[in-house]
């Protein structure tokens, strides 16, 4: 068959470790036989980020602004151990955090549900989508060690040079640590509008949760902005669509989530969304079964898997040992990007291919062929564990265009 044509390239962001290996296998086995692939390639592997002083990450985000759609492989956010392992110039920040700050949008993460895998919370019969704010908080923080007997103050200088000071803490003999975080009204507004629009598009109820009872200025600002935008711009639209928006405290939201059946969007601040998306993904079965898309307010999309680089499997792979790594979320990152590219460029064949690849992936698992993580979870009677590459080859057998 003739390969499916693309008119505009995807921004392709390559990554690290086992997911980098899988990335190439997905292209070789599932994409290139069917699609005349056009991408603008950026190597976000840690070595090249270090070589370019992380400029490649900035370039990839700006390219996403240019072309509108990106697909990203999982990447390493280095810690002290990685500094030594990769001989880094400095402890580079999270590439996801850098990209999110430049694009300024909201990350929507949704579990992929398949027959045979029952969530750990048995009442969860419908997927829960986590909407994660994609700017600020601890991901754009400043932090210092506080020496013994030091004093910390919060200082704000206005445009006229006037200072407002507020005591944070007087450290005693033991010293301590201090962290400064921030957010901006414009990004909070974008977060709210992206979430409201996505809820209307998906016809799902929307929750938003923070801790305004404790954080009476910082978190309360989020609550107030959301309330104002909802009342002025979205209330009537939600009522017409028959869906609900409500605000609650983050601890109350957790209790509600555990008792629910799912089927809604739960919007969280940046750090809360980071943690809760991993919790939700694991409770549904596997982090490797969680889709993720960053949607910016000006209509740019970046698709990725919600999980990390699968370091342990990568070290086994380097030793020549067999791995059985789940590639589903990475496959769905590609299909999400292809589908959006097809919608924007009016390419129905590309959309059809994305749908067919997702259907083949789910059918492979429901036919009882799966990687090790799903094999341990699946309740199917007749199931077979396959290795990383065999799983992709089994999917290829089931693609129907």
N, C-alpha and C positions, 0 to 999 in steps of 0.2 A: 504494500500500500504506500501511497505517497505520504511523505511526512507532513504533519500539520504546520502551517506557516505562522510565524509571528511577525508583527509589523514594528512593534516597539520593544526594546529589550527590557528584561527584568534586571534589577540590580541584584547581583549574586554576591553574598557575603560568606566566604568560606570560613571554616572554624578550626577546632582543635581536637586532638586525640581520637578516640574511637568514632566520634560523630563525624570527624573529617574523613575517615576511611569510608564510613557508611554513605556519606554525602556523594562521593565519587561513584560508589556502587549503585546508588539510586539513579544517578544520571546514566550510567552505562547500561543498566538492566531495564529500567522502567521508563526513562524519559527519551534518551537519544534514539531508540528504535522507532519512536512514534512522533517526535516533535523536532522540527528544524529549530533547535534552541538558539535564542538570541539573548545573551546576557552581557552586562557590563560588570566585569569581575573585580572583586576586591578581596585580597587575602587578609582576613582578620585573625589568622593564626598568631599565637603569642610572639613567635620569633619575629614575624614581619611587623607586628605592632611595635615591638621593641626597636627594630631597625629604623622605623620611620618616626619614632617618638610619638606614636599613636596617631599620627596624621592620617593614616589610612582609614581609621575609624571615622574621623571627621569627614573625610572625602566620601566615604560610603553613605553617610547620612545625607550629605548635600546632593549626592547622586540620586538618592531616593526622592528628594524634593524635586529634582529635575524630571525623573521618569515616572514617579507616582507609585510604583510597586517594587518592593524588595522582598527577597527571600534570604533568610539568615540561618547559618549553621550554629550550633552551640559553641561557645567560646569560654576560655579560662579567664576568670577574674583572679589575678595573682594574689597570693598571701606570702608570708615570710618564707615558707618552704619553696614556693615557686620562684621566688627571687633567686635562690641558690640554684635550683634545678635548671632554670633557663638563663642564668647569668644576666639578669635584667638590669637595665640602667636605673629604673625606679619601679615602685609598685604601682603599675598602671591601673587606672580606675576601670570599673566595669564597662566594657564596650556597650552593653545594653543600656546602662545609665547614660553614657555619652550620647548615644543615638536617640534615646528618648528625650533628652534635654534639648537636642537640636530640632527634632520633629515636633515636640510638644503635643502629646496626644494621650490617649488612654489605651491600656493594654487589656484586651478581652480574652480570657482563657476559659475554654469549655472542654469538659471531658468527652472522649469518644466512647460511646456505649456499644458493647457487642454482646450477643447472646452467649450465655455460659459463664459470664463473669458477674457475680453479684456484689454490689458495693458492700463495704464493711458496715455501712449504715443501711440496714435493709429497707427502711422507708424511702430511701432515695431512688425513686423509679424514673425520675426525669433529670436531665443534666442541670447542674448549677454553673452558671457563667460568672466568673469573677471579673469585675471591671476594676483594673488597678491604675490609679493615677501614675503618670509616667514622668513626673518631674519633682525634684526637690527632696525635702526631708533628709534622712541620713545619707541618701545617695549623692547629695551635693553639700555634704557637711564640712565644717572646719572643726578640728579637735586638737587638744593639747594635753600634755601631762602637766599636772599642777604640782609644783614642788612644795615641800613642807612649809607651812606658815604663809602660804601665798593667799591672795585675795582675787576673786573672779567677779567681774562686773559685765553687765550687758550695756553696751554703749551704742546709741543711735544718733547719727549726725544728720540733720536735715539739710536742705539745699542752701540754706543761709549760713551754715556752719554751726548752728546751735546744737548742743549736745543734750541728750536725755540719758541719764545713767540709772541703772537698777542693779542692786547687789544680787549676785547669784549665790556665792558661798564664801565663807572664810575657812580656808583649809587649815587644819591643825597639823600636828607633828607628823602624821602619816602621809600627808599630801593626798593626791587623788588624780582625777581626770575631769576634763570638761569638754563639752561638745556644743557646737552651734549649728542650728538648722534653720532653714528658711523656706518660704514658698512665696509665690506672687499671685496677685488677684487674677491676672489674665490667664494664667495656667489653670487655676482652680475653676475659672469660668469655662475654659475649654474642656476640662474634665467633666464638668456638669453637662454641658451641651452634647458632648460626644456620647455620654451615657444615656441621656434622655433620647437622643436620636436613635441610638442602637436599640433601646428598649422598644421604641415605636416600630422600628424596622422588624424586630424579632417578635413583636406582640407579646412581650413578657413583662411581668411586674418588675419594678426596680426598687432595691433597697440601697440606702446609703448609711454608713455607720462610722462614727469616730468616738472620741472621748471628751466631749465638750464640758462635761461636769468637772473634769480635772484641769484640762487645758482650756481655760476660760477665754483666752484671746486667740491662740493659734488654731485649735480645733474648732472653736466656735465660729471663726471666720469662714471655715469650710461650710459649716452648717448654714450660716446666714446667706452665703452666696448661692448655694444650692436652692434654698427656700425661695429666694428672690427670683431666680431664673425660672424655677418651676411655676411659681404663681403668675409671673408676667408673660411667659412664653410657651409653657407646655401643659398647663393644667387642663385646658379645654381639649387639647389634642389627646391627652391620656384618657380623659373621660369618654371621648368619642371612640377611642380604640378599646375601651373596656379594660384598661390596665391600671395599676395602682403604683404610685410612688410614695414611700414613707421613709422618714429618718428615725434611727434608733441608736442607742449606745452600742459600741462594738461588742461588749460582753453580752448584752441582750441579743444582739444579732447572732452571735455564736450559739446561744441557747436555742433561738428560733430555728437556725439552720439545722441543728442536730435533730430536731423534732419534725422537720418538714419533709415533703415528698420531692423537693427540688422543683425545677422548671421556672426559675426566675434569674434575675441578674443581681448580683451582690456587689455594690461599688464600695471600694476601700481606698484609703490613702495608700501611699507608695509602699511603705514597709508592711502594713497590714495586708495589702494585696499580695505582696511577695510571699508572706508566710501562709496566708489562707489559700492561695492558689495551689501551693504544694500540698497542703492538708487535704483539700478537696480532691486533687488528682490522686493522691495515694488512697484516699477512702473509696474512690470509685474503682481502684484497682492498680493503677500504675502511673507514675509520672510520665512514662513514655506514651501514655494514651491521653495527652492533654494538648489541645491546640492553643496557639497564641497568636494574636494579631495586634499590632500597634496601629491605631487609627488616629491620624492627626486632624485638627480642626479644619485644615485646608484641603483635606481629601487625599492624603498620602497613606499608604499601607505598607507595613513591614511584617511579614509572616515568619514565624520561627517555632521550634519546639520549646516547650516550657521547661525541659530538663537540662541537665548539664552535659559534660563531655564524656561521661562514662569512663573515668580514669582507670578503674580497676580492670575493665575489659581491654582497654588499650594496652596496658602492660602485659596482659596475657597474649594479646595479638602480636606484640613485639617479640615475644618468646616463641612464636609459632604455634601457640596453643589455640584450640578452637574456642570461639565465643558464640553466645546465643543472645545477641543484643537486640532489643526491641527498637525497630526503626519507624514505627507507625506515626508518631508525632512529627518526625522529620519529613516523612512522605506527605503528610497532610499540610505541612508548611509549603511544600512545593505545589500541591494541588490548590491550596488557597490562593497562592500567588498567581497561578495559571488562570484560575477562575476569575479573579479580579482583573487581570490583564485582558482576558477575553471579553469581560463585560465592558471595560473602558474602550477597547479597540474594536468592539463589535465582531468578535471572532467566535462564532458558535461552536466550531469544531474544537477549539481550545477548551471551551467550557465543557463540552461533551467528554473530552479526554480526561479532564480533571475529575468529573463525576465518575467516569468509568474506572479510573485508578483508585479512587476512594472505595467504590463498591467492591472491586477486586480484593483490596486489602482487608475489608471487613469479612468478605466471603471466605478468604483464606483462613482467618481465625475461626469463623463459625463452622468451617469444614473440619476443624480440629487440628489444623496445622499452625503452629505458633512457636514463638521464642520462649526461652526458659522462664522468664518472669510470669508470662501469661499461663504457661503450662501448670505452674504451681497454684494458680488462682482459678483456673477454668473448672467448671463443674461438668463439662461435656464428658460423656463416657468414652468415646473413641477419639483420642487426641494423640498427637505426635509432636515431640519437641524437635525442632530443626535448628541448625546454626544460623548465624547472621546472614550469610550470603544465600543459603538455601531458602530462607524465608522470602527474600526478594525474588528469587527465581520462581517460587510457588505463586507469588502474586502475579508475576508476568504471565503465567499460564492461564490466569483467570480474567485477564483484561479483555473486555468485549466492547468494541467500538462499532 
